[in-house]
Structure formats: C-alpha cells, structure tokens
Amino acid sequence: MSDQQKLLEAVNQVMPFGKYAGRKLLQLPEPYLVWFHSKGFPEGKLGEQLALMYEVKLNGLEKMLQPLLRD
C-alpha cells in the first residue's frame, strides 16, 4: 500500500470506540490526539493511523486534507 493510500485510509477511518466513536479520524479534536500521544496510541493499525492524524494536526495540515474526506 502506498503512502497516499495509507493517508487516504487514515483520514477516512472511523474511530471505533471512546468519546468520539463514529467520527472520522481527521475530525477528531486535536486535544484528544494529544492525550493519546501522551498516554500511548493503541496497538496496531488504528494506533498508527491515530499517530498519523496527530502529526497532521500538529503540523497544521488538517484543512489541506479535508477534501479527502468521503461521506
């Protein structure tokens, strides 16, 4: 899988649990991702995707990626 495909998939991945269950990862609030960063991301693919979204928001790239969101 290419980096582009991984990014597209991460942007559109739905959060499966917690306070923001049902939201796409790109739409998670930055403080929530910062909390995960401090506590540790979950194991596996979801953790990798959350870490990627943390980096996206940290670097101010969220608005640039919003066109990638699917309904």
C-alpha positions in Angstrom: 0.0 0.0 0.0 1.4 3.4 -0.9 1.8 6.3 1.5 -1.0 8.1 -0.4 -3.4 5.1 0.1 -2.4 4.9 3.8 -3.2 8.6 4.3 -6.5 8.4 2.5 -7.5 5.4 4.6 -6.4 7.0 7.8 -8.3 10.3 7.1 -11.5 8.3 6.5 -11.1 5.7 9.2 -13.9 5.9 11.7 -13.0 6.0 15.4 -14.4 2.7 16.8 -14.5 3.5 20.5 -14.5 6.2 23.1 -15.9 9.7 23.4 -15.6 10.3 19.7 -16.7 6.9 18.4 -18.2 7.3 14.9 -16.1 10.3 13.9 -13.6 10.1 11.1 -10.0 10.3 12.5 -9.3 13.6 10.7 -12.3 15.1 12.5 -11.1 14.2 16.0 -10.2 17.2 18.1 -6.5 17.9 18.5 -6.6 17.7 22.3 -7.9 14.2 22.1 -5.0 13.2 19.8 -2.5 15.0 22.1 -4.0 12.9 25.0 -3.4 9.7 23.1 0.1 10.9 22.3 0.9 11.4 26.0 -0.8 8.1 27.1 0.3 5.9 24.2 -1.6 5.1 21.0 -3.4 1.8 20.7 -1.5 -1.2 19.2 -1.8 -2.0 15.5 -3.2 -0.2 12.5 -5.6 2.1 14.4 -2.7 3.3 16.6 -0.6 4.0 13.5 -3.5 6.0 12.0 -4.1 8.0 15.1 -0.4 8.8 15.3 -0.5 10.0 11.7 -3.5 12.2 12.4 -1.6 13.6 15.5 1.2 14.6 13.1 -1.2 16.0 10.6 -2.8 18.3 13.2 0.5 19.2 14.9 1.8 20.4 11.5 -1.4 22.3 10.6 -2.2 20.1 7.6 -5.8 19.3 8.5 -7.5 21.8 6.2 -5.4 20.7 3.3 -6.6 17.1 3.8 -10.3 17.9 4.3 -11.1 17.4 0.6 -10.1 13.8 1.0 -13.0 13.1 3.4 -15.6 10.7 2.0 -19.3 10.6 3.0 
